[in-house]
Amino acid sequence: MAVRYNSEAIVRGCEIINFARGFGKLAEELAKSNPDEQAIAKLTKQLKESSTKYFKDYNAPTDVKMLAAMLQLYYDDVPKEMQPAYLSVVLKKNKHSFEKYAQSVFDKTIFADASKVDLFLSKP
């Protein structure tokens, strides 16, 4: 139940997480000791195209609310012994507010802002 709930409520619950996960292959390539420049160029081109589509109708304030709501549902519905330890750390650091945590995530990430993503992709 906890794994399914995590997948549905958190990973698929708000758009930004899925969008950020799309950068995984580029991150892996960039982390290599000898990255393949052709692979980076290909991945960057694909990400620029998907980014344009993603931000066309994206609404970050709505996504912030979704992340906070989904985390709250997960916290309320999944037995505490099945929850990851980081969840209690997140709550403690954010004065028991998933809204505050969600906003801090969006304030710190490039994935909620098309211009920041474009800037990163111009020179990954």
WOSUL-V617482 format. One record per residue. N is the residue number from 1. SS is DSSP state (A for helix, B for strand, O for the rest). PSI is psi in radians with two decimals (none if undefined). OMEGA is omega as a letter, one per 40 degrees, with the letter a starting at -180 (999 if undefined). Layout:
N,SS,PSI,OMEGA + N,SS,PSI,OMEGA
This chain:
1,O,-0.79,a + 2,A,-0.70,a + 3,A,-0.80,i + 4,A,-0.76,i + 5,A,-0.76,i + 6,A,-0.78,a + 7,A,-0.83,a + 8,A,-0.77,a + 9,A,-0.65,a + 10,A,-0.99,a + 11,A,-0.78,a + 12,O,-0.12,a + 13,O,-0.60,i + 14,O,2.59,a + 15,A,-0.60,a + 16,A,-0.62,a + 17,A,-0.81,i + 18,A,-0.71,i + 19,A,-0.82,i + 20,A,-0.65,i + 21,A,-0.46,i + 22,O,-0.26,i + 23,O,0.05,a + 24,A,-0.78,a + 25,A,-0.67,i + 26,A,-0.75,i + 27,A,-0.73,i + 28,A,-0.76,a + 29,A,-0.76,a + 30,A,-0.48,a + 31,A,-0.23,a + 32,O,2.63,i + 33,O,-0.49,i + 34,O,1.36,a + 35,O,2.54,i + 36,O,1.95,a + 37,A,-0.61,i + 38,A,-0.72,i + 39,A,-0.73,i + 40,A,-0.78,i + 41,A,-0.75,a + 42,A,-0.82,i + 43,A,-0.70,i + 44,A,-0.76,i + 45,A,-0.80,i + 46,A,-0.74,a + 47,A,-0.60,i + 48,A,-0.73,i + 49,A,-0.79,a + 50,A,-0.56,i + 51,A,-0.74,i + 52,A,-0.79,i + 53,A,-0.75,a + 54,A,-0.85,a + 55,A,-0.17,a + 56,A,-0.80,a + 57,O,0.27,a + 58,O,2.42,i + 59,O,1.75,a + 60,A,-0.76,i + 61,A,-0.63,i + 62,A,-0.69,a + 63,A,-0.61,i + 64,A,-0.82,i + 65,A,-0.70,i + 66,A,-0.79,i + 67,A,-0.83,i + 68,A,-0.78,a + 69,A,-0.74,a + 70,A,-0.70,i + 71,A,-0.70,i + 72,A,-0.75,i + 73,A,-0.79,i + 74,A,-0.84,a + 75,A,-0.73,a + 76,A,-0.60,a + 77,A,-0.45,a + 78,O,2.28,i + 79,O,2.42,a + 80,A,-0.64,a + 81,A,-0.21,i + 82,A,-0.04,a + 83,O,2.56,i + 84,O,2.58,a + 85,A,-0.57,a + 86,A,-0.43,a + 87,A,-0.74,i + 88,A,-0.57,i + 89,A,-0.78,i + 90,A,-0.81,a + 91,A,-0.76,a + 92,A,-0.76,a + 93,A,-0.41,a + 94,O,0.50,i + 95,O,0.76,i + 96,O,0.67,a + 97,O,1.94,i + 98,A,-0.44,i + 99,A,-0.78,i + 100,A,-0.74,i + 101,A,-0.83,a + 102,A,-0.76,i + 103,A,-0.68,i + 104,A,-0.61,i + 105,A,-0.84,a + 106,A,-0.52,i + 107,A,-0.49,a + 108,A,-0.27,a + 109,O,2.68,i + 110,O,-0.32,a + 111,O,-0.04,i + 112,O,0.05,a + 113,O,2.03,a + 114,A,-0.70,a + 115,A,-0.62,i + 116,A,-0.68,i + 117,A,-0.78,i + 118,A,-0.74,i + 119,A,-0.79,i + 120,A,-0.81,a + 121,A,-0.33,i + 122,A,-0.41,i + 123,O,1.33,a + 124,O,none,999
